[in-house]
Amino acid sequence: MGSRQVNAEPVYAAAAEWVERCLQRDDSLFTSGREIWSARLLSELRARFGDQPDETPGRPFLEKLSRQLEGAPAPVVQLMGEVTYVHFLIVWTQDATTERRRIEEVLSLSPEPVQIPPQLVDGLTPGLAGVGQAYHRQRPFGLAVIIEFAEQLKQRTPGEQQRLLADPWAFKEFLLSLEPRSQLLRERPHWGGPQRHALLHLVHPDSFEPIVSLNHKQMIASAFSRSHEVPVEDVDRRLGEIRARLEASTHGESFDFYRRDIRQRWDDDYQADQWDQLVARARSFLDSGRLELDENDYKLAIAARLSDARKAVLAGSNDWPKRVKTGIGKDNNLIFRLELARFRDWVDESPEQALSALEALWTGADVTAPDRIRRFAELLPGSASGGVAVRTTLASVLLMGLDARNYPPYQKTLFAKAYDISGYDPPEGDQDEAAQYHHALGFLDR
């Protein structure tokens, strides 16, 4: 049956490696031959992470986690990094660069940090399912589900473990009936639901759909079934029957229930033509003959001036501050006037710091756009810019001086509107400047 996503072999290979090495044995996913996924270490991680939850408003996840894992042995921290990797395996709406960075941030908390093997880095792309914002917002609960699932699996007899990993329906019954042990999950037991459905597909991809929403599963089952009330325990079997019927009759193998023409049949609220509407509006503007005059010409003129400024910066010319300010101008519709003024003042008041930041952004070395932006943002003080969105906009406009064709200007409100119209998932709210821009480039390349 074709419930596996097409062109996702690296993801399924990584998931199979996790099952074989970490669930069937106690081995590590990242460092073969090292005991990591044992009941003992899983229990300790659950006690540190799930039994002392930190729900302080506004405190970043990594800061909370570093407090929870303070003093933990290296294997426990590595286990948390590997759990985070498994959590991200299902996700296709978030770019792999961001996922890898978040995993490495967890691993960096260890006194003996390890690296993600190259073949497992490949497994982060392209992902398997659009998970929705709840999956990202409720990340601690998803991580806790993985920890407690593996812990309770390891506490079964070896024969029972093998049976559950071999029999998809016994596995489902076990997974969905787990009683939460940690304080985190006991307080909100339903918040880990999407992660449980993700685990169904990761462990048994030929039996369960890559769908993390129980509500969506039930909507699909109801729409394609005679009965409009599908019990939870029956929904996955019903989806299998529906897939077999549709594959044999109309849709062929390995179709996606989220394909537009199919989703229209089960989701009454879905606007299947949102993307088409956006493209039509863009086509109309292009056909009007106004694109170059209204949008491109003045941007390319700014880019040309910034290219001249970049040459002066990299050459160390005495007049580089003047060229940078001339390049970016005093007033344009790419950056708010106040932010332009703050940046220009910073160039005048802190030329050495500004020069270092611009050199990092405009370097001639072979550096990715996210790395350029991340280094630039690190050197940009708060007095010279606003929040993440403003810094992202500023960096994107300056990057036009490097290559205006490949680095378009970014504005948060415009991209947010485009994401909404097209149905494209927006980036996570806590992503940094580099990830925000990388997400926008991914949208434009769609």
VEXNUVEX-558799 format. One line per field, with one value per residue (C-alpha): x negated, y negated, z; residue in three letters; residue number from 0. Coordinates in nm, 3 decimals, decimal comma. Layout:
N
x (X | ...) $
y (Y | ...) $
z (Z | ...) $
r (ALA | ...) $
k (NUM | ...) $
//
This chain:
446
x (0,000 | -0,131 | -0,107 | -0,478 | -0,556 | -0,737 | -1,092 | -1,147 | -1,385 | -1,643 | -1,372 | -1,246 | -1,602 | -1,669 | -1,345 | -1,427 | -1,774 | -1,619 | -1,382 | -1,652 | -1,928 | -1,747 | -1,415 | -1,510 | -1,839 | -1,970 | -2,217 | -2,271 | -2,141 | -2,438 | -2,727 | -2,693 | -2,791 | -2,720 | -2,435 | -2,192 | -1,833 | -1,824 | -1,539 | -1,775 | -1,874 | -1,521 | -1,392 | -1,654 | -1,574 | -1,203 | -1,269 | -1,479 | -1,268 | -0,913 | -0,898 | -1,032 | -0,862 | -0,954 | -0,662 | -0,808 | -0,646 | -0,890 | -1,185 | -1,335 | -1,303 | -1,681 | -1,730 | -1,463 | -1,620 | -1,970 | -1,835 | -1,658 | -1,967 | -2,217 | -2,460 | -2,320 | -2,563 | -2,668 | -2,465 | -2,143 | -2,202 | -2,289 | -1,967 | -1,773 | -1,944 | -1,848 | -1,490 | -1,477 | -1,597 | -1,316 | -1,065 | -1,170 | -1,180 | -0,812 | -0,819 | -0,837 | -0,722 | -1,035 | -1,367 | -1,635 | -1,888 | -1,668 | -1,601 | -1,970 | -2,058 | -1,800 | -1,930 | -2,290 | -2,190 | -2,063 | -2,376 | -2,593 | -2,460 | -2,657 | -3,004 | -3,088 | -2,894 | -2,865 | -2,784 | -2,487 | -2,613 | -2,589 | -2,338 | -2,111 | -2,142 | -2,009 | -1,718 | -1,590 | -1,493 | -1,228 | -1,018 | -0,690 | -0,397 | -0,270 | -0,231 | -0,069 | -0,169 | -0,038 | -0,308 | -0,576 | -0,419 | -0,374 | -0,725 | -0,797 | -0,493 | -0,597 | -0,946 | -0,799 | -0,581 | -0,884 | -1,074 | -0,789 | -0,694 | -1,048 | -1,088 | -0,772 | -0,857 | -1,197 | -1,033 | -0,843 | -0,999 | -1,225 | -0,966 | -0,688 | -0,905 | -0,967 | -0,597 | -0,497 | -0,757 | -0,654 | -0,274 | -0,142 | 0,196 | 0,054 | -0,189 | 0,096 | 0,290 | -0,020 | -0,111 | 0,234 | 0,301 | -0,017 | 0,048 | -0,154 | -0,409 | -0,566 | -0,414 | -0,428 | -0,206 | 0,019 | 0,119 | 0,199 | 0,232 | 0,388 | 0,117 | -0,109 | 0,148 | -0,012 | -0,345 | -0,179 | -0,031 | -0,372 | -0,527 | -0,270 | -0,395 | -0,765 | -0,762 | -0,508 | -0,509 | -0,333 | -0,035 | 0,031 | 0,071 | -0,175 | 0,096 | 0,045 | 0,397 | 0,658 | 0,926 | 0,800 | 0,790 | 1,152 | 1,258 | 1,100 | 1,251 | 1,597 | 1,582 | 1,485 | 1,696 | 2,063 | 2,061 | 1,999 | 1,894 | 1,564 | 1,443 | 1,087 | 0,976 | 1,103 | 0,987 | 0,646 | 0,786 | 1,056 | 0,794 | 0,611 | 0,928 | 0,995 | 0,640 | 0,660 | 0,990 | 0,874 | 0,541 | 0,720 | 0,982 | 0,882 | 0,566 | 0,294 | 0,030 | -0,125 | 0,121 | 0,135 | 0,458 | 0,347 | 0,332 | 0,559 | 0,820 | 0,843 | 0,846 | 1,139 | 1,342 | 1,286 | 1,213 | 1,504 | 1,302 | 1,006 | 0,957 | 0,783 | 0,743 | 0,557 | 0,224 | 0,380 | 0,533 | 0,196 | 0,033 | 0,315 | 0,268 | -0,105 | -0,041 | 0,199 | -0,062 | -0,326 | -0,101 | -0,025 | -0,379 | -0,427 | -0,648 | -0,983 | -0,884 | -0,694 | -0,892 | -1,222 | -1,397 | -1,433 | -1,534 | -1,807 | -1,927 | -1,957 | -2,135 | -2,385 | -2,468 | -2,502 | -2,730 | -2,954 | -2,941 | -3,033 | -3,345 | -3,448 | -3,389 | -3,587 | -3,868 | -3,883 | -3,837 | -3,830 | -3,500 | -3,314 | -3,072 | -2,963 | -2,912 | -2,712 | -2,481 | -2,447 | -2,373 | -2,095 | -1,962 | -1,761 | -1,416 | -1,292 | -0,992 | -1,203 | -1,295 | -1,108 | -1,254 | -1,321 | -1,516 | -1,715 | -1,807 | -1,914 | -2,135 | -2,293 | -2,363 | -2,528 | -2,759 | -2,866 | -2,894 | -3,046 | -3,234 | -3,463 | -3,173 | -2,968 | -3,260 | -3,297 | -2,925 | -2,918 | -3,231 | -3,060 | -2,751 | -2,930 | -3,234 | -3,362 | -3,406 | -3,176 | -2,927 | -2,556 | -2,301 | -2,176 | -2,532 | -2,595 | -2,277 | -2,333 | -2,684 | -2,565 | -2,278 | -2,514 | -2,727 | -2,432 | -2,346 | -1,990 | -2,047 | -2,102 | -1,789 | -1,457 | -1,351 | -1,411 | -1,183 | -1,359 | -1,705 | -1,597 | -1,469 | -1,787 | -2,012 | -1,809 | -1,828 | -2,203 | -2,243 | -2,107 | -2,453 | -2,592 | -2,338 | -2,000 | -1,867 | -1,920 | -1,869 | -1,538 | -1,432 | -1,226 | -0,935 | -0,759 | -0,407 | -0,416 | -0,548 | -0,301 | -0,017 | -0,155 | -0,188 | 0,173 | 0,312 | 0,120 | 0,173 | -0,204 | -0,299 | -0,464 | -0,794 | -0,800 | -0,764 | -1,101 | -1,313 | -1,612 | -1,684 | -1,866 | -1,587 | -1,315 | -1,491 | -1,571 | -1,204 | -1,105 | -1,347 | -1,200 | -0,854 | -0,971 | -1,134 | -0,818) $
y (0,000 | -0,345 | -0,532 | -0,614 | -0,956 | -0,951 | -1,089 | -1,067 | -0,771 | -0,945 | -1,014 | -0,657 | -0,525 | -0,739 | -0,625 | -0,259 | -0,308 | -0,457 | -0,161 | 0,100 | -0,052 | -0,247 | -0,072 | 0,289 | 0,234 | -0,032 | -0,174 | -0,538 | -0,694 | -0,933 | -0,728 | -0,362 | -0,118 | -0,353 | -0,280 | -0,574 | -0,450 | -0,235 | -0,226 | -0,366 | -0,674 | -0,731 | -0,728 | -0,980 | -1,206 | -1,183 | -1,280 | -1,581 | -1,704 | -1,587 | -1,590 | -1,943 | -2,137 | -2,502 | -2,701 | -3,045 | -3,285 | -3,436 | -3,216 | -3,048 | -2,671 | -2,614 | -2,821 | -2,616 | -2,293 | -2,395 | -2,447 | -2,111 | -1,926 | -2,111 | -1,857 | -1,570 | -1,303 | -1,336 | -1,030 | -1,185 | -1,510 | -1,316 | -1,118 | -1,445 | -1,553 | -1,225 | -1,255 | -1,602 | -1,455 | -1,197 | -1,474 | -1,666 | -1,365 | -1,390 | -1,765 | -1,885 | -2,246 | -2,355 | -2,384 | -2,129 | -2,399 | -2,515 | -2,160 | -2,073 | -2,390 | -2,317 | -1,961 | -2,083 | -2,343 | -2,062 | -1,854 | -2,156 | -2,140 | -1,818 | -1,811 | -1,570 | -1,703 | -1,480 | -1,547 | -1,436 | -1,180 | -1,303 | -1,038 | -1,143 | -1,509 | -1,398 | -1,236 | -1,578 | -1,648 | -1,661 | -1,552 | -1,364 | -1,574 | -1,926 | -1,925 | -2,261 | -2,524 | -2,330 | -2,066 | -2,336 | -2,527 | -2,207 | -2,076 | -1,995 | -1,766 | -1,592 | -1,533 | -1,398 | -1,155 | -1,012 | -0,976 | -0,807 | -0,585 | -0,453 | -0,419 | -0,211 | -0,003 | 0,081 | 0,195 | 0,471 | 0,815 | 0,854 | 1,077 | 0,826 | 0,543 | 0,736 | 0,816 | 0,451 | 0,336 | 0,608 | 0,583 | 0,238 | 0,281 | 0,408 | 0,116 | -0,132 | 0,011 | -0,011 | -0,364 | -0,518 | -0,354 | -0,470 | -0,634 | -0,955 | -0,936 | -1,281 | -1,588 | -1,759 | -1,505 | -1,436 | -1,803 | -1,812 | -1,451 | -1,536 | -1,780 | -1,497 | -1,349 | -1,469 | -1,316 | -0,978 | -0,982 | -1,082 | -0,781 | -0,549 | -0,643 | -0,656 | -0,305 | -0,147 | -0,363 | -0,101 | -0,075 | -0,430 | -0,756 | -1,046 | -1,248 | -1,383 | -1,522 | -1,279 | -1,525 | -1,517 | -1,138 | -1,127 | -1,387 | -1,183 | -0,858 | -1,014 | -1,180 | -0,861 | -0,619 | -0,540 | -0,608 | -0,965 | -0,860 | -0,674 | -0,542 | -0,638 | -0,275 | -0,212 | -0,526 | -0,400 | -0,072 | -0,271 | -0,495 | -0,186 | -0,055 | -0,394 | -0,417 | -0,069 | -0,153 | -0,489 | -0,350 | -0,077 | -0,305 | -0,664 | -0,795 | -0,533 | -0,441 | -0,673 | -0,960 | -1,220 | -1,287 | -1,651 | -1,685 | -1,975 | -1,789 | -1,520 | -1,758 | -1,944 | -1,627 | -1,593 | -1,946 | -2,184 | -2,481 | -2,426 | -2,689 | -2,480 | -2,772 | -3,006 | -2,946 | -2,973 | -3,307 | -3,440 | -3,325 | -3,479 | -3,815 | -3,802 | -3,705 | -3,996 | -4,239 | -4,090 | -4,116 | -4,481 | -4,577 | -4,764 | -4,510 | -4,655 | -5,018 | -4,978 | -4,703 | -4,607 | -4,918 | -5,109 | -4,793 | -4,718 | -5,079 | -5,036 | -4,705 | -4,870 | -5,138 | -4,874 | -4,669 | -4,975 | -5,012 | -4,645 | -4,690 | -4,985 | -4,789 | -4,484 | -4,703 | -4,903 | -5,234 | -5,542 | -5,653 | -5,325 | -5,480 | -5,741 | -5,479 | -5,254 | -5,540 | -5,647 | -5,290 | -5,230 | -5,584 | -5,796 | -5,689 | -5,387 | -5,158 | -4,854 | -4,965 | -5,190 | -5,541 | -5,526 | -5,201 | -5,349 | -5,645 | -5,418 | -5,213 | -5,521 | -5,671 | -5,346 | -5,354 | -5,708 | -5,644 | -5,293 | -5,257 | -4,975 | -4,763 | -4,844 | -4,754 | -4,412 | -4,341 | -4,443 | -4,240 | -3,935 | -3,991 | -4,080 | -3,851 | -3,710 | -3,368 | -3,078 | -3,131 | -3,051 | -3,330 | -3,208 | -3,209 | -3,558 | -3,691 | -3,514 | -3,660 | -4,007 | -3,999 | -3,892 | -4,203 | -4,440 | -4,608 | -4,671 | -5,044 | -5,006 | -4,805 | -4,682 | -4,321 | -4,007 | -4,113 | -4,451 | -4,296 | -4,038 | -4,314 | -4,518 | -4,219 | -4,117 | -4,465 | -4,484 | -4,139 | -4,288 | -4,443 | -4,090 | -3,946 | -4,114 | -3,830 | -3,562 | -3,770 | -3,958 | -4,207 | -4,070 | -4,231 | -4,030 | -4,163 | -4,102 | -3,748 | -3,672 | -3,777 | -3,563 | -3,263 | -3,309 | -3,349 | -3,052 | -2,823 | -2,794 | -2,732 | -3,039 | -3,001 | -2,933 | -3,244 | -3,203 | -3,159 | -3,391 | -3,628 | -3,369 | -3,113 | -3,371 | -3,468 | -3,109 | -3,019 | -3,309 | -3,195 | -2,846 | -2,992 | -3,186 | -2,873 | -2,665) $
z (0,000 | -0,086 | 0,244 | 0,216 | 0,073 | -0,260 | -0,294 | 0,082 | 0,095 | 0,323 | 0,581 | 0,582 | 0,596 | 0,904 | 1,067 | 0,998 | 1,144 | 1,458 | 1,496 | 1,436 | 1,648 | 1,917 | 1,971 | 1,898 | 2,080 | 2,321 | 2,069 | 1,975 | 1,656 | 1,625 | 1,773 | 1,684 | 1,956 | 2,246 | 2,485 | 2,464 | 2,420 | 2,734 | 2,985 | 3,248 | 3,048 | 2,920 | 3,278 | 3,387 | 3,093 | 3,168 | 3,530 | 3,431 | 3,141 | 3,202 | 3,581 | 3,621 | 3,340 | 3,292 | 3,156 | 3,227 | 2,974 | 2,728 | 2,824 | 2,512 | 2,489 | 2,484 | 2,798 | 2,976 | 2,856 | 2,966 | 3,319 | 3,315 | 3,192 | 3,411 | 3,553 | 3,345 | 3,222 | 2,858 | 2,744 | 2,880 | 2,691 | 2,376 | 2,417 | 2,426 | 2,104 | 1,938 | 2,066 | 1,911 | 1,582 | 1,584 | 1,664 | 1,351 | 1,115 | 1,021 | 0,951 | 0,592 | 0,640 | 0,826 | 0,646 | 0,729 | 0,821 | 1,107 | 1,223 | 1,221 | 1,412 | 1,682 | 1,725 | 1,742 | 2,001 | 2,223 | 2,165 | 2,253 | 2,611 | 2,662 | 2,819 | 2,535 | 2,232 | 1,926 | 1,561 | 1,354 | 1,098 | 0,735 | 0,629 | 0,914 | 0,819 | 0,479 | 0,663 | 0,770 | 0,408 | 0,270 | 0,568 | 0,543 | 0,664 | 0,710 | 1,086 | 1,157 | 1,409 | 1,710 | 1,657 | 1,680 | 1,968 | 2,169 | 2,107 | 2,475 | 2,482 | 2,161 | 2,298 | 2,622 | 2,426 | 2,245 | 2,573 | 2,760 | 2,467 | 2,435 | 2,813 | 2,851 | 2,544 | 2,692 | 3,014 | 2,830 | 2,786 | 2,480 | 2,315 | 2,374 | 2,238 | 1,917 | 1,881 | 1,915 | 1,663 | 1,415 | 1,445 | 1,344 | 1,510 | 1,837 | 1,822 | 1,776 | 2,069 | 2,288 | 2,179 | 2,214 | 2,550 | 2,722 | 3,057 | 3,098 | 3,378 | 3,373 | 3,531 | 3,192 | 3,016 | 3,312 | 3,317 | 2,943 | 2,824 | 2,488 | 2,380 | 2,271 | 2,033 | 1,708 | 1,810 | 1,872 | 1,522 | 1,384 | 1,559 | 1,402 | 1,055 | 1,144 | 1,293 | 1,053 | 0,736 | 0,524 | 0,759 | 0,878 | 0,687 | 0,730 | 0,904 | 1,256 | 1,308 | 1,440 | 1,333 | 0,974 | 0,978 | 1,092 | 0,834 | 0,555 | 0,679 | 0,708 | 0,366 | 0,184 | 0,391 | 0,410 | 0,781 | 0,898 | 1,247 | 1,253 | 1,592 | 1,684 | 1,702 | 1,349 | 1,169 | 1,054 | 0,922 | 0,745 | 0,586 | 0,463 | 0,301 | 0,141 | 0,007 | -0,144 | -0,311 | -0,450 | -0,568 | -0,760 | -0,913 | -0,970 | -0,808 | -0,854 | -0,599 | -0,342 | -0,377 | -0,100 | 0,090 | 0,107 | -0,270 | -0,363 | -0,561 | -0,291 | 0,003 | -0,150 | -0,105 | 0,270 | 0,399 | 0,344 | 0,473 | 0,242 | -0,025 | -0,287 | -0,524 | -0,286 | -0,453 | -0,797 | -0,698 | -0,587 | -0,911 | -1,115 | -0,943 | -1,010 | -1,373 | -1,417 | -1,284 | -1,511 | -1,815 | -1,738 | -1,832 | -1,502 | -1,325 | -1,433 | -1,381 | -1,054 | -0,883 | -1,041 | -1,172 | -0,846 | -0,656 | -0,910 | -0,879 | -0,501 | -0,558 | -0,792 | -0,535 | -0,263 | -0,488 | -0,514 | -0,135 | -0,092 | -0,304 | -0,088 | 0,234 | 0,124 | -0,010 | 0,313 | 0,130 | 0,351 | 0,203 | 0,265 | 0,522 | 0,270 | -0,001 | 0,231 | 0,330 | -0,032 | -0,131 | 0,117 | 0,094 | 0,337 | 0,224 | 0,030 | 0,060 | 0,146 | 0,500 | 0,741 | 0,748 | 1,124 | 1,085 | 0,799 | 1,018 | 1,305 | 1,074 | 0,914 | 1,259 | 1,366 | 1,065 | 1,166 | 1,540 | 1,540 | 1,211 | 1,326 | 1,449 | 1,138 | 0,913 | 1,079 | 1,042 | 0,676 | 0,601 | 0,752 | 0,538 | 0,216 | 0,238 | -0,088 | 0,072 | -0,012 | 0,272 | 0,269 | 0,298 | 0,640 | 0,778 | 0,638 | 0,798 | 1,129 | 1,166 | 1,060 | 1,312 | 1,591 | 1,528 | 1,492 | 1,825 | 1,933 | 1,905 | 1,530 | 1,456 | 1,590 | 1,637 | 1,435 | 1,148 | 1,110 | 1,119 | 0,861 | 0,633 | 0,673 | 0,603 | 0,298 | 0,144 | 0,203 | 0,045 | -0,277 | -0,307 | -0,335 | -0,579 | -0,629 | -0,843 | -0,580 | -0,265 | -0,286 | -0,018 | 0,270 | 0,454 | 0,723 | 0,664 | 0,289 | 0,325 | 0,605 | 0,375 | 0,092 | 0,325 | 0,432 | 0,080 | -0,056 | 0,240 | 0,290 | 0,654 | 0,813 | 0,997 | 1,368 | 1,579 | 1,751 | 1,439 | 1,404 | 1,115 | 0,905 | 0,939 | 0,862 | 0,538 | 0,443 | 0,491 | 0,265 | -0,006 | 0,016 | -0,037 | -0,345 | -0,488 | -0,438) $
r (MET | GLY | SER | ARG | GLN | VAL | ASN | ALA | GLU | PRO | VAL | TYR | ALA | ALA | ALA | ALA | GLU | TRP | VAL | GLU | ARG | CYS | LEU | GLN | ARG | ASP | ASP | SER | LEU | PHE | THR | SER | GLY | ARG | GLU | ILE | TRP | SER | ALA | ARG | LEU | LEU | SER | GLU | LEU | ARG | ALA | ARG | PHE | GLY | ASP | GLN | PRO | ASP | GLU | THR | PRO | GLY | ARG | PRO | PHE | LEU | GLU | LYS | LEU | SER | ARG | GLN | LEU | GLU | GLY | ALA | PRO | ALA | PRO | VAL | VAL | GLN | LEU | MET | GLY | GLU | VAL | THR | TYR | VAL | HIS | PHE | LEU | ILE | VAL | TRP | THR | GLN | ASP | ALA | THR | THR | GLU | ARG | ARG | ARG | ILE | GLU | GLU | VAL | LEU | SER | LEU | SER | PRO | GLU | PRO | VAL | GLN | ILE | PRO | PRO | GLN | LEU | VAL | ASP | GLY | LEU | THR | PRO | GLY | LEU | ALA | GLY | VAL | GLY | GLN | ALA | TYR | HIS | ARG | GLN | ARG | PRO | PHE | GLY | LEU | ALA | VAL | ILE | ILE | GLU | PHE | ALA | GLU | GLN | LEU | LYS | GLN | ARG | THR | PRO | GLY | GLU | GLN | GLN | ARG | LEU | LEU | ALA | ASP | PRO | TRP | ALA | PHE | LYS | GLU | PHE | LEU | LEU | SER | LEU | GLU | PRO | ARG | SER | GLN | LEU | LEU | ARG | GLU | ARG | PRO | HIS | TRP | GLY | GLY | PRO | GLN | ARG | HIS | ALA | LEU | LEU | HIS | LEU | VAL | HIS | PRO | ASP | SER | PHE | GLU | PRO | ILE | VAL | SER | LEU | ASN | HIS | LYS | GLN | MET | ILE | ALA | SER | ALA | PHE | SER | ARG | SER | HIS | GLU | VAL | PRO | VAL | GLU | ASP | VAL | ASP | ARG | ARG | LEU | GLY | GLU | ILE | ARG | ALA | ARG | LEU | GLU | ALA | SER | THR | HIS | GLY | GLU | SER | PHE | ASP | PHE | TYR | ARG | ARG | ASP | ILE | ARG | GLN | ARG | TRP | ASP | ASP | ASP | TYR | GLN | ALA | ASP | GLN | TRP | ASP | GLN | LEU | VAL | ALA | ARG | ALA | ARG | SER | PHE | LEU | ASP | SER | GLY | ARG | LEU | GLU | LEU | ASP | GLU | ASN | ASP | TYR | LYS | LEU | ALA | ILE | ALA | ALA | ARG | LEU | SER | ASP | ALA | ARG | LYS | ALA | VAL | LEU | ALA | GLY | SER | ASN | ASP | TRP | PRO | LYS | ARG | VAL | LYS | THR | GLY | ILE | GLY | LYS | ASP | ASN | ASN | LEU | ILE | PHE | ARG | LEU | GLU | LEU | ALA | ARG | PHE | ARG | ASP | TRP | VAL | ASP | GLU | SER | PRO | GLU | GLN | ALA | LEU | SER | ALA | LEU | GLU | ALA | LEU | TRP | THR | GLY | ALA | ASP | VAL | THR | ALA | PRO | ASP | ARG | ILE | ARG | ARG | PHE | ALA | GLU | LEU | LEU | PRO | GLY | SER | ALA | SER | GLY | GLY | VAL | ALA | VAL | ARG | THR | THR | LEU | ALA | SER | VAL | LEU | LEU | MET | GLY | LEU | ASP | ALA | ARG | ASN | TYR | PRO | PRO | TYR | GLN | LYS | THR | LEU | PHE | ALA | LYS | ALA | TYR | ASP | ILE | SER | GLY | TYR | ASP | PRO | PRO | GLU | GLY | ASP | GLN | ASP | GLU | ALA | ALA | GLN | TYR | HIS | HIS | ALA | LEU | GLY | PHE | LEU | ASP | ARG) $
k (0 | 1 | 2 | 3 | 4 | 5 | 6 | 7 | 8 | 9 | 10 | 11 | 12 | 13 | 14 | 15 | 16 | 17 | 18 | 19 | 20 | 21 | 22 | 23 | 24 | 25 | 26 | 27 | 28 | 29 | 30 | 31 | 32 | 33 | 34 | 35 | 36 | 37 | 38 | 39 | 40 | 41 | 42 | 43 | 44 | 45 | 46 | 47 | 48 | 49 | 50 | 51 | 52 | 53 | 54 | 55 | 56 | 57 | 58 | 59 | 60 | 61 | 62 | 63 | 64 | 65 | 66 | 67 | 68 | 69 | 70 | 71 | 72 | 73 | 74 | 75 | 76 | 77 | 78 | 79 | 80 | 81 | 82 | 83 | 84 | 85 | 86 | 87 | 88 | 89 | 90 | 91 | 92 | 93 | 94 | 95 | 96 | 97 | 98 | 99 | 100 | 101 | 102 | 103 | 104 | 105 | 106 | 107 | 108 | 109 | 110 | 111 | 112 | 113 | 114 | 115 | 116 | 117 | 118 | 119 | 120 | 121 | 122 | 123 | 124 | 125 | 126 | 127 | 128 | 129 | 130 | 131 | 132 | 133 | 134 | 135 | 136 | 137 | 138 | 139 | 140 | 141 | 142 | 143 | 144 | 145 | 146 | 147 | 148 | 149 | 150 | 151 | 152 | 153 | 154 | 155 | 156 | 157 | 158 | 159 | 160 | 161 | 162 | 163 | 164 | 165 | 166 | 167 | 168 | 169 | 170 | 171 | 172 | 173 | 174 | 175 | 176 | 177 | 178 | 179 | 180 | 181 | 182 | 183 | 184 | 185 | 186 | 187 | 188 | 189 | 190 | 191 | 192 | 193 | 194 | 195 | 196 | 197 | 198 | 199 | 200 | 201 | 202 | 203 | 204 | 205 | 206 | 207 | 208 | 209 | 210 | 211 | 212 | 213 | 214 | 215 | 216 | 217 | 218 | 219 | 220 | 221 | 222 | 223 | 224 | 225 | 226 | 227 | 228 | 229 | 230 | 231 | 232 | 233 | 234 | 235 | 236 | 237 | 238 | 239 | 240 | 241 | 242 | 243 | 244 | 245 | 246 | 247 | 248 | 249 | 250 | 251 | 252 | 253 | 254 | 255 | 256 | 257 | 258 | 259 | 260 | 261 | 262 | 263 | 264 | 265 | 266 | 267 | 268 | 269 | 270 | 271 | 272 | 273 | 274 | 275 | 276 | 277 | 278 | 279 | 280 | 281 | 282 | 283 | 284 | 285 | 286 | 287 | 288 | 289 | 290 | 291 | 292 | 293 | 294 | 295 | 296 | 297 | 298 | 299 | 300 | 301 | 302 | 303 | 304 | 305 | 306 | 307 | 308 | 309 | 310 | 311 | 312 | 313 | 314 | 315 | 316 | 317 | 318 | 319 | 320 | 321 | 322 | 323 | 324 | 325 | 326 | 327 | 328 | 329 | 330 | 331 | 332 | 333 | 334 | 335 | 336 | 337 | 338 | 339 | 340 | 341 | 342 | 343 | 344 | 345 | 346 | 347 | 348 | 349 | 350 | 351 | 352 | 353 | 354 | 355 | 356 | 357 | 358 | 359 | 360 | 361 | 362 | 363 | 364 | 365 | 366 | 367 | 368 | 369 | 370 | 371 | 372 | 373 | 374 | 375 | 376 | 377 | 378 | 379 | 380 | 381 | 382 | 383 | 384 | 385 | 386 | 387 | 388 | 389 | 390 | 391 | 392 | 393 | 394 | 395 | 396 | 397 | 398 | 399 | 400 | 401 | 402 | 403 | 404 | 405 | 406 | 407 | 408 | 409 | 410 | 411 | 412 | 413 | 414 | 415 | 416 | 417 | 418 | 419 | 420 | 421 | 422 | 423 | 424 | 425 | 426 | 427 | 428 | 429 | 430 | 431 | 432 | 433 | 434 | 435 | 436 | 437 | 438 | 439 | 440 | 441 | 442 | 443 | 444 | 445) $
//
